[in-house]
Amino acid sequence: MGISFAPYNFWILYGACVLLLICLIIAGIKASRLLKAIKVYGPAFANIQKNLTLAQIKTEAMQEKKQEDDAKNKKWKILLPFLLAIKHTYDADDSLKGAKGMAKAAKRVTERSNEQRRVLAQFIKKYQ
C-alpha cells in the first residue's frame, strides 16, 4: 500500500531542478555581493594592516630607547645616593665651607662607605 507518484515523477524532478536553480542563482548573487564587498574593504584592511605594522615598529623603537635610557640612567642611580650623602654631610657640619669643605665631605663619605664595605665583607666571610 505504498503511495504511487508514477505519473508525477518527472514533474517532481523538474520542480526540484527549478528549486535548485533558484537556490544557485541566489547563492551566486550573494557571492557576487561578497566579492564586491571584499574589493571595497580590501584597501581599508590594507591600511589597517599598515598602521598595525607601523605601531609595532614604534613600540619596538620606544622599547629600544627605554633600554638605552635605562643604561644611561644606571650610572646616575648609582651616583645619586653618593652625591646626596656628600650633600648631607656637608650640610650637617658647619665647619665645612666652599669647595674644600665639599671635598672633605666627599672624603668622609668615601671613607665611611669603604668602612661599611669592609665590615660587611668581614661579616660575610665570618658567617659563611
N, C-alpha and C positions, 0 to 999 in steps of 0.2 A: 504494500500500500504506500508506495512512495509517490511523491508528487512529480509529475512529469512536466518538464518545460520544453518538450520536444519542438513544438512549433515556434517557440520564442528564443531558442538558444542563440541564434545569430543576433537577434535584437539586443539581448543581454550583453553579448560580446561587443557589439557596436556601441552600446551605451557605456560600457567600461572603457573602451578606447577613447570615446569622446571625453569622458571624465578624466582619464589620464592625460589627454592632450590639453585640457583646460588647466589641470594642475601643473603641467610642464610649462605652459605659457605664463602662468602666474609666477612660477619659480624663476623663469627667465627674466621677467620684468623686475622681480625683487633683486636678482643677481646683478642686473644692469644698473639698478639704483645703487647697489652696494659698491660696484666698481667706480661709479661716478663719485660717490662719497669718498672712496679711498683716494681717488685722484685729487679731489678738492682738499682733503685733510692731510695729504702727503707732505706738502710744504710746511704746514703747521707742525706736523710731527718732526720733520727735519729741523725746523727752527728750535723746537723744544729740546731735541737731542743735542743740537749745537750749544744751546745755553747750558745744558747739563754738563757737557764736557768742559765748557769754559768755567763753570762753577767748580768743577773738580780740580781744574788747573789752578784756580785762585786759592782754593783751600790748601792744596799742596804747597803753593808758594808761601802762604801765610804760615804753614807749619814749619817750613824751612827757615823763614825769617824768625819765627819764635825760637827755634833751636839756636840760631845764630845769636839772638839777643840774650838767651839764657847763658850761652857760652861767654858773651861779653860781660854780663852782669855777675857771673860767677866770682870774678876777682873782687868786685865790689861787695858781694855778700861776705867774702872772707875778710876784706879790708875794713869794712864799715864798723864792726864791733871793736876792732883795734883802734880806729880813729876816735870812736866815741869814748873808749876807755882813756885815751890820752886827753881828750877834752874834759872829762870828768875829773881826772887827776889834776889837770891844770886849774880848773875852776875851784877845786876843793882846797888847794894850797895857795894861800895869799902871798907867799914869798916868791912864787913863780910869776915872772913878768916878761913880756916880749917873746922874741923868737928863741932866746936862750932858755927861757922858762919852759917853752913848748918842747924844746929838745930834751930838757931834763925830765919833763913829764913822760915823753916817749921812752926815754931810757928806763925810767922807773917801771913803766908798763911792760916793756920787753923783759926786764929782769923778773918781774912778778910772773909773767907768762912762762918764762923758762923754768922758774922755780916750781910752778904748778905742774909743768910737764914732767920734770924730774921726779916730783913726789908721786905723780900718777904712774910713771914708769916703774918706780920702786915698788909701789903698791901692787901693780900687776905682776911684777917679777916675783914678789914675795908670796902671793896667793895663787900662783898657777901651778 
